[in-house]
Amino acid sequence: MTPQDSLVALMITVSAADSSIRTAELLAIEQVVNQLPVFAGFDTDRIKVISQTVFDLLEVEDGLDAIFGLLREALPPRLNETAYALACDVAASDGKLMQSELRLLEEIRHELNIDRLHAAAIERGARARFMSA
């Protein structure tokens, strides 16, 4: 798994956290992959394979731990805040944060060792970007 693969896997995991993958979340993932420099050269055809891997892992006991293990292996620490920001953007993209998404974001924050103050700034930025009029 590449760092890019792990970022996509994390976004898909957040999208699936509330047992309902919404169109707004899928569009947010697609937009991020198509626009951010961290995804330069990424083969978008990989999204389907990564998605299936995430779904398969989420169906087994300790699947989330396995996803976090893949993240720790593939993601360089310099991209931890980027990963958390992308996770927050996907969670906020549909305009509602479910309790399951909030719990998952808390686990991600812990797994990626994101400083609480930095996390708060990232979360506020996501909220601001996806605020409706």
DOTORKOL-41745 format. One record per atom (N, C-alpha, C): residue number from 0; atom name; x, y negated, z negated. Coordinates in Angstrom, 1 decimal, padded with zeros to 4 digits. Atoms other than C-alpha are relative to their C-alpha. Example, Ala and Ser with C-alpha at 12.3 -4.5 7.8 and 13.67 -1.06 7.14 Angstrom:
2
{0,'N',{000.9,001.2,000.0}};
{0,'CA',{012.3,004.5,-007.8}};
{0,'C',{000.9,-001.2,000.0}};
{1,'N',{-000.9,001.1,000.0}};
{1,'CA',{013.7,001.1,-007.1}};
{1,'C',{-000.8,-001.1,-000.8}};
This chain:
133
{0,'N',{000.8,001.2,000.0}};
{0,'CA',{000.0,000.0,000.0}};
{0,'C',{000.9,-001.2,000.0}};
{1,'N',{-000.7,001.2,-000.1}};
{1,'CA',{001.3,-003.4,001.0}};
{1,'C',{-000.6,-001.0,-001.0}};
{2,'N',{000.6,001.1,000.8}};
{2,'CA',{000.9,-006.6,-001.1}};
{2,'C',{-001.3,-000.5,000.6}};
{3,'N',{001.2,000.5,-000.6}};
{3,'CA',{-001.7,-007.7,001.4}};
{3,'C',{-001.1,001.0,-000.2}};
{4,'N',{001.0,-001.0,000.3}};
{4,'CA',{-003.5,-004.4,001.1}};
{4,'C',{-000.6,-000.1,-001.4}};
{5,'N',{000.4,000.1,001.4}};
{5,'CA',{-003.6,-004.8,-002.7}};
{5,'C',{-000.9,-001.2,-000.2}};
{6,'N',{000.9,001.2,000.1}};
{6,'CA',{-005.1,-008.3,-002.4}};
{6,'C',{-001.4,000.3,000.5}};
{7,'N',{001.3,-000.4,-000.6}};
{7,'CA',{-007.8,-007.0,-000.1}};
{7,'C',{-000.8,001.0,-001.0}};
{8,'N',{000.6,-000.9,000.9}};
{8,'CA',{-008.4,-004.1,-002.5}};
{8,'C',{-000.6,-000.6,-001.2}};
{9,'N',{000.5,000.7,001.2}};
{9,'CA',{-008.8,-006.4,-005.4}};
{9,'C',{-001.3,-000.8,000.3}};
{10,'N',{001.2,000.8,-000.4}};
{10,'CA',{-011.3,-008.7,-003.6}};
{10,'C',{-001.2,001.0,000.2}};
{11,'N',{001.1,-001.0,-000.2}};
{11,'CA',{-013.4,-005.6,-002.6}};
{11,'C',{-000.4,000.5,-001.3}};
{12,'N',{000.4,-000.4,001.4}};
{12,'CA',{-013.3,-004.4,-006.2}};
{12,'C',{-000.9,-001.0,-000.7}};
{13,'N',{000.8,001.1,000.6}};
{13,'CA',{-014.6,-007.7,-007.4}};
{13,'C',{-001.4,-000.1,000.6}};
{14,'N',{001.3,000.1,-000.7}};
{14,'CA',{-017.3,-007.7,-004.7}};
{14,'C',{-000.9,001.2,-000.5}};
{15,'N',{000.8,-001.2,000.4}};
{15,'CA',{-018.4,-004.2,-005.8}};
{15,'C',{-000.3,000.1,-001.5}};
{16,'N',{000.1,-000.1,001.4}};
{16,'CA',{-018.3,-005.0,-009.5}};
{16,'C',{-001.5,000.0,-000.5}};
{17,'N',{001.3,000.1,000.4}};
{17,'CA',{-022.0,-005.8,-009.7}};
{17,'C',{-000.9,001.0,000.7}};
{18,'N',{000.7,-001.1,-000.8}};
{18,'CA',{-023.0,-002.7,-007.6}};
{18,'C',{-000.7,-000.5,001.2}};
{19,'N',{000.7,000.5,-001.2}};
{19,'CA',{-024.1,-004.9,-004.8}};
{19,'C',{001.0,-000.9,000.7}};
{20,'N',{-000.9,000.8,-000.8}};
{20,'CA',{-021.8,-006.2,-002.1}};
{20,'C',{-000.8,-001.0,000.8}};
{21,'N',{000.8,001.0,-000.7}};
{21,'CA',{-023.3,-009.4,-000.9}};
{21,'C',{000.7,-000.6,001.3}};
{22,'N',{-000.5,000.6,-001.3}};
{22,'CA',{-022.9,-011.0,002.6}};
{22,'C',{001.0,-001.1,-000.3}};
{23,'N',{-000.9,001.2,000.4}};
{23,'CA',{-021.4,-014.2,001.0}};
{23,'C',{001.3,000.5,-000.4}};
{24,'N',{-001.3,-000.5,000.5}};
{24,'CA',{-018.7,-012.1,-000.7}};
{24,'C',{000.8,000.6,001.2}};
{25,'N',{-000.7,-000.5,-001.2}};
{25,'CA',{-017.9,-010.3,002.6}};
{25,'C',{000.6,-001.1,000.9}};
{26,'N',{-000.4,001.2,-000.8}};
{26,'CA',{-017.7,-013.6,004.4}};
{26,'C',{001.2,-000.7,-000.6}};
{27,'N',{-001.1,000.6,000.7}};
{27,'CA',{-015.4,-015.0,001.7}};
{27,'C',{001.3,000.8,000.2}};
{28,'N',{-001.2,-000.9,-000.3}};
{28,'CA',{-013.1,-012.0,002.1}};
{28,'C',{000.5,-000.2,001.4}};
{29,'N',{-000.4,000.1,-001.4}};
{29,'CA',{-013.1,-012.3,005.8}};
{29,'C',{000.7,-001.3,000.3}};
{30,'N',{-000.6,001.3,-000.2}};
{30,'CA',{-012.4,-016.0,005.7}};
{30,'C',{001.4,-000.1,-000.6}};
{31,'N',{-001.3,000.0,000.7}};
{31,'CA',{-009.5,-015.6,003.2}};
{31,'C',{001.0,000.7,000.9}};
{32,'N',{-000.9,-000.8,-000.8}};
{32,'CA',{-007.9,-012.9,005.3}};
{32,'C',{000.4,-000.7,001.3}};
{33,'N',{-000.3,000.6,-001.3}};
{33,'CA',{-008.2,-014.9,008.5}};
{33,'C',{000.7,-001.3,-000.1}};
{34,'N',{-000.6,001.3,000.1}};
{34,'CA',{-006.9,-018.2,007.1}};
{34,'C',{001.2,-000.2,-000.9}};
{35,'N',{-001.1,000.2,000.9}};
{35,'CA',{-004.5,-017.8,004.2}};
{35,'C',{001.4,000.5,000.5}};
{36,'N',{-001.4,-000.5,-000.5}};
{36,'CA',{-000.7,-017.6,005.0}};
{36,'C',{000.4,001.3,-000.6}};
{37,'N',{-000.4,-001.2,000.6}};
{37,'CA',{-000.3,-014.7,002.6}};
{37,'C',{-000.5,001.2,000.9}};
{38,'N',{000.4,-001.1,-000.9}};
{38,'CA',{-002.2,-012.6,005.2}};
{38,'C',{000.5,-000.1,001.4}};
{39,'N',{-000.6,000.1,-001.3}};
{39,'CA',{-000.1,-013.6,008.2}};
{39,'C',{000.5,001.4,000.4}};
{40,'N',{-000.4,-001.3,-000.5}};
{40,'CA',{000.4,-010.5,010.3}};
{40,'C',{-000.8,001.1,-000.5}};
{41,'N',{000.8,-001.1,000.6}};
{41,'CA',{-002.2,-008.5,008.4}};
{41,'C',{-000.9,000.5,001.1}};
{42,'N',{000.8,-000.6,-001.0}};
{42,'CA',{-004.0,-006.0,010.6}};
{42,'C',{-001.4,000.1,-000.7}};
{43,'N',{001.3,000.1,000.6}};
{43,'CA',{-007.7,-006.7,009.8}};
{43,'C',{-000.7,001.4,000.1}};
{44,'N',{000.6,-001.4,-000.1}};
{44,'CA',{-008.6,-003.1,010.9}};
{44,'C',{000.2,000.8,-001.2}};
{45,'N',{-000.3,-000.7,001.3}};
{45,'CA',{-007.1,-002.0,007.6}};
{45,'C',{-001.0,-000.2,-001.0}};
{46,'N',{001.0,000.3,001.0}};
{46,'CA',{-009.9,-003.6,005.7}};
{46,'C',{-001.0,001.2,-000.2}};
{47,'N',{000.9,-001.2,000.1}};
{47,'CA',{-012.2,-000.6,006.4}};
{47,'C',{000.6,001.1,-000.8}};
{48,'N',{-000.6,-001.1,000.7}};
{48,'CA',{-009.7,001.9,005.2}};
{48,'C',{000.2,-000.4,-001.5}};
{49,'N',{-000.2,000.4,001.4}};
{49,'CA',{-008.9,-000.1,002.1}};
{49,'C',{-001.3,000.0,-000.8}};
{50,'N',{001.3,000.0,000.6}};
{50,'CA',{-012.6,-000.6,001.4}};
{50,'C',{-000.4,001.4,-000.4}};
{51,'N',{000.4,-001.4,000.4}};
{51,'CA',{-013.2,003.2,001.5}};
{51,'C',{000.8,000.5,-001.1}};
{52,'N',{-000.9,-000.4,001.2}};
{52,'CA',{-010.2,003.8,-000.8}};
{52,'C',{-000.6,-000.6,-001.3}};
{53,'N',{000.6,000.7,001.2}};
{53,'CA',{-011.7,001.3,-003.3}};
{53,'C',{-001.3,000.7,-000.4}};
{54,'N',{001.2,-000.6,000.3}};
{54,'CA',{-015.1,002.8,-003.1}};
{54,'C',{000.1,001.4,-000.5}};
{55,'N',{-000.2,-001.4,000.5}};
{55,'CA',{-013.8,006.4,-003.5}};
{55,'C',{000.6,-000.1,-001.4}};
{56,'N',{-000.6,000.1,001.3}};
{56,'CA',{-011.7,005.3,-006.5}};
{56,'C',{-001.1,-000.4,-001.1}};
{57,'N',{001.0,000.5,000.9}};
{57,'CA',{-014.6,003.5,-008.1}};
{57,'C',{-001.1,001.0,-000.4}};
{58,'N',{001.0,-001.1,000.3}};
{58,'CA',{-016.7,006.7,-008.0}};
{58,'C',{000.5,001.0,-001.0}};
{59,'N',{-000.6,-000.9,000.9}};
{59,'CA',{-014.3,008.6,-010.2}};
{59,'C',{000.3,-000.6,-001.3}};
{60,'N',{-000.3,000.4,001.4}};
{60,'CA',{-013.6,008.4,-013.9}};
{60,'C',{001.4,-000.6,000.1}};
{61,'N',{-001.3,000.7,000.0}};
{61,'CA',{-010.7,006.0,-014.5}};
{61,'C',{000.4,-000.6,001.4}};
{62,'N',{-000.3,000.6,-001.3}};
{62,'CA',{-010.9,004.7,-010.9}};
{62,'C',{000.5,-001.4,000.0}};
{63,'N',{-000.5,001.4,000.1}};
{63,'CA',{-010.5,001.1,-011.9}};
{63,'C',{001.4,000.0,-000.5}};
{64,'N',{-001.4,000.0,000.4}};
{64,'CA',{-007.3,002.0,-013.8}};
{64,'C',{000.9,000.4,001.2}};
{65,'N',{-000.8,-000.4,-001.2}};
{65,'CA',{-006.1,003.7,-010.6}};
{65,'C',{000.2,-001.2,000.9}};
{66,'N',{-000.1,001.2,-000.9}};
{66,'CA',{-006.9,000.5,-008.6}};
{66,'C',{001.1,-001.0,-000.6}};
{67,'N',{-001.0,000.9,000.6}};
{67,'CA',{-004.9,-001.5,-011.2}};
{67,'C',{001.4,000.5,000.1}};
{68,'N',{-001.3,-000.7,-000.2}};
{68,'CA',{-002.1,001.0,-010.9}};
{68,'C',{000.6,-000.3,001.4}};
{69,'N',{-000.4,000.4,-001.4}};
{69,'CA',{-002.0,000.4,-007.1}};
{69,'C',{000.4,-001.4,000.1}};
{70,'N',{-000.3,001.4,000.0}};
{70,'CA',{-002.0,-003.3,-007.7}};
{70,'C',{001.4,-000.3,-000.6}};
{71,'N',{-001.3,000.3,000.7}};
{71,'CA',{000.9,-003.2,-010.2}};
{71,'C',{001.2,000.5,000.9}};
{72,'N',{-001.0,-000.5,-000.8}};
{72,'CA',{002.9,-001.1,-007.7}};
{72,'C',{000.3,-000.8,001.2}};
{73,'N',{-000.2,000.6,-001.3}};
{73,'CA',{002.3,-003.1,-004.6}};
{73,'C',{000.1,-001.5,-000.1}};
{74,'N',{000.0,001.5,000.1}};
{74,'CA',{001.9,-006.7,-005.8}};
{74,'C',{001.2,-000.6,-000.7}};
{75,'N',{-001.2,000.6,000.7}};
{75,'CA',{005.0,-008.7,-006.5}};
{75,'C',{-000.6,-001.1,-001.0}};
{76,'N',{000.5,000.9,001.0}};
{76,'CA',{004.5,-010.8,-009.7}};
{76,'C',{-000.2,-001.4,000.5}};
{77,'N',{000.2,001.3,-000.5}};
{77,'CA',{004.8,-014.0,-007.7}};
{77,'C',{-001.3,-000.2,000.6}};
{78,'N',{001.4,000.1,-000.6}};
{78,'CA',{001.4,-013.2,-006.2}};
{78,'C',{-001.1,000.3,-001.0}};
{79,'N',{001.0,-000.3,000.9}};
{79,'CA',{-000.4,-012.5,-009.4}};
{79,'C',{-001.0,-001.1,-000.1}};
{80,'N',{001.0,001.1,000.0}};
{80,'CA',{-002.0,-015.9,-009.6}};
{80,'C',{-000.8,-000.1,001.3}};
{81,'N',{000.7,-000.1,-001.2}};
{81,'CA',{-002.9,-015.7,-006.0}};
{81,'C',{-001.1,001.0,000.0}};
{82,'N',{001.0,-001.1,000.1}};
{82,'CA',{-004.6,-012.4,-006.6}};
{82,'C',{-001.1,-000.4,-000.9}};
{83,'N',{001.1,000.4,000.9}};
{83,'CA',{-006.5,-013.8,-009.5}};
{83,'C',{-000.9,-001.1,000.6}};
{84,'N',{000.8,001.1,-000.7}};
{84,'CA',{-007.6,-016.9,-007.5}};
{84,'C',{-000.9,000.6,001.1}};
{85,'N',{000.8,-000.7,-001.0}};
{85,'CA',{-008.8,-014.6,-004.7}};
{85,'C',{-001.2,000.7,-000.6}};
{86,'N',{001.0,-000.7,000.8}};
{86,'CA',{-010.7,-012.5,-007.2}};
{86,'C',{-001.1,-000.9,-000.4}};
{87,'N',{000.9,001.0,000.4}};
{87,'CA',{-012.3,-015.6,-008.6}};
{87,'C',{-000.9,-000.6,001.1}};
{88,'N',{000.8,000.5,-001.1}};
{88,'CA',{-013.3,-016.9,-005.2}};
{88,'C',{-001.0,001.0,000.5}};
{89,'N',{001.0,-001.0,-000.4}};
{89,'CA',{-015.0,-013.7,-004.3}};
{89,'C',{-001.1,000.1,-001.0}};
{90,'N',{001.0,000.0,001.1}};
{90,'CA',{-016.8,-013.6,-007.6}};
{90,'C',{-001.0,-001.2,000.1}};
{91,'N',{000.8,001.3,000.0}};
{91,'CA',{-018.0,-017.2,-007.2}};
{91,'C',{-000.7,-000.2,001.4}};
{92,'N',{000.5,000.3,-001.4}};
{92,'CA',{-018.8,-017.0,-003.4}};
{92,'C',{-001.5,000.1,000.2}};
{93,'N',{001.4,-000.1,-000.2}};
{93,'CA',{-022.4,-015.9,-003.8}};
{93,'C',{-000.8,-000.9,-000.9}};
{94,'N',{000.7,001.0,000.8}};
{94,'CA',{-023.2,-018.6,-006.3}};
{94,'C',{-000.5,000.5,-001.4}};
{95,'N',{000.4,-000.6,001.3}};
{95,'CA',{-023.8,-016.3,-009.3}};
{95,'C',{001.1,000.9,-000.5}};
{96,'N',{-001.0,-000.8,000.6}};
{96,'CA',{-021.5,-014.7,-011.7}};
{96,'C',{-000.7,001.0,-000.9}};
{97,'N',{000.7,-001.1,000.8}};
{97,'CA',{-022.9,-011.4,-013.1}};
{97,'C',{001.0,000.3,-001.2}};
{98,'N',{-000.8,-000.4,001.2}};
{98,'CA',{-021.7,-010.1,-016.5}};
{98,'C',{001.0,001.0,000.4}};
{99,'N',{-001.0,-001.0,-000.4}};
{99,'CA',{-020.0,-007.2,-014.8}};
{99,'C',{001.2,-000.6,000.7}};
{100,'N',{-001.1,000.7,-000.7}};
{100,'CA',{-018.0,-009.6,-012.6}};
{100,'C',{000.9,-000.8,-001.0}};
{101,'N',{-000.8,000.7,001.0}};
{101,'CA',{-017.0,-011.7,-015.6}};
{101,'C',{000.9,001.0,-000.8}};
{102,'N',{-000.8,-001.0,000.8}};
{102,'CA',{-015.8,-008.6,-017.5}};
{102,'C',{001.2,000.5,000.9}};
{103,'N',{-001.1,-000.4,-000.9}};
{103,'CA',{-013.8,-007.5,-014.4}};
{103,'C',{001.0,-001.0,000.1}};
{104,'N',{-001.0,001.1,-000.1}};
{104,'CA',{-012.2,-010.9,-014.1}};
{104,'C',{000.8,000.0,-001.2}};
{105,'N',{-000.8,000.0,001.2}};
{105,'CA',{-011.2,-010.7,-017.7}};
{105,'C',{001.1,001.2,000.0}};
{106,'N',{-001.0,-001.1,-000.1}};
{106,'CA',{-009.6,-007.3,-017.1}};
{106,'C',{001.1,-000.3,001.0}};
{107,'N',{-001.0,000.3,-001.0}};
{107,'CA',{-007.8,-008.5,-014.0}};
{107,'C',{000.9,-001.0,-000.6}};
{108,'N',{-000.9,001.0,000.6}};
{108,'CA',{-006.5,-011.5,-015.9}};
{108,'C',{001.0,000.6,-000.9}};
{109,'N',{-000.9,-000.7,000.9}};
{109,'CA',{-005.1,-009.2,-018.5}};
{109,'C',{001.0,000.9,000.8}};
{110,'N',{-000.9,-000.9,-000.7}};
{110,'CA',{-003.7,-006.7,-016.0}};
{110,'C',{001.1,-000.8,000.8}};
{111,'N',{-000.9,000.8,-000.8}};
{111,'CA',{-002.0,-009.4,-014.0}};
{111,'C',{000.8,-001.0,-000.9}};
{112,'N',{-000.7,000.8,001.0}};
{112,'CA',{-000.8,-011.2,-017.2}};
{112,'C',{-000.1,-001.5,000.4}};
{113,'N',{000.2,001.4,-000.3}};
{113,'CA',{-002.3,-014.5,-016.2}};
{113,'C',{-000.2,-000.8,-001.3}};
{114,'N',{000.2,000.8,001.2}};
{114,'CA',{-001.9,-017.2,-018.8}};
{114,'C',{-001.4,-000.6,000.0}};
{115,'N',{001.4,000.4,000.2}};
{115,'CA',{-005.2,-018.3,-020.2}};
{115,'C',{-000.3,-001.4,000.5}};
{116,'N',{000.1,001.4,-000.6}};
{116,'CA',{-004.7,-022.0,-019.3}};
{116,'C',{000.0,000.0,001.5}};
{117,'N',{000.0,-000.1,-001.4}};
{117,'CA',{-003.8,-021.1,-015.8}};
{117,'C',{-001.2,000.6,000.6}};
{118,'N',{001.2,-000.7,-000.4}};
{118,'CA',{-006.7,-018.7,-015.5}};
{118,'C',{-001.2,-001.0,000.0}};
{119,'N',{001.1,001.0,000.1}};
{119,'CA',{-009.1,-021.5,-016.7}};
{119,'C',{000.0,-001.0,001.2}};
{120,'N',{-000.1,000.9,-001.1}};
{120,'CA',{-007.8,-023.8,-014.0}};
{120,'C',{-000.4,000.7,001.3}};
{121,'N',{000.3,-000.8,-001.2}};
{121,'CA',{-008.1,-021.1,-011.3}};
{121,'C',{-001.5,000.2,000.1}};
{122,'N',{001.5,-000.3,000.0}};
{122,'CA',{-011.7,-020.3,-012.4}};
{122,'C',{-000.7,-001.3,000.3}};
{123,'N',{000.7,001.3,-000.3}};
{123,'CA',{-012.7,-024.0,-012.4}};
{123,'C',{000.1,-000.4,001.5}};
{124,'N',{-000.1,000.3,-001.4}};
{124,'CA',{-011.3,-024.4,-008.9}};
{124,'C',{-000.9,000.9,000.8}};
{125,'N',{000.9,-000.9,-000.7}};
{125,'CA',{-013.3,-021.4,-007.7}};
{125,'C',{-001.4,-000.5,-000.1}};
{126,'N',{001.4,000.6,000.2}};
{126,'CA',{-016.5,-022.8,-009.3}};
{126,'C',{-000.2,-001.2,000.9}};
{127,'N',{000.1,001.2,-000.8}};
{127,'CA',{-015.9,-026.1,-007.6}};
{127,'C',{-000.1,000.2,001.5}};
{128,'N',{000.0,-000.3,-001.4}};
{128,'CA',{-015.3,-024.6,-004.2}};
{128,'C',{-001.3,000.6,000.5}};
{129,'N',{001.2,-000.7,-000.4}};
{129,'CA',{-018.5,-022.6,-004.2}};
{129,'C',{-001.3,-000.6,-000.7}};
{130,'N',{001.1,000.7,000.5}};
{130,'CA',{-020.8,-025.1,-005.9}};
{130,'C',{-001.0,-000.3,001.1}};
{131,'N',{001.0,000.4,-001.1}};
{131,'CA',{-024.0,-025.6,-004.0}};
{131,'C',{-000.6,-001.4,-000.3}};
{132,'N',{000.5,001.4,000.2}};
{132,'CA',{-025.6,-029.0,-003.5}};
{132,'C',{-001.3,-000.1,-000.7}};
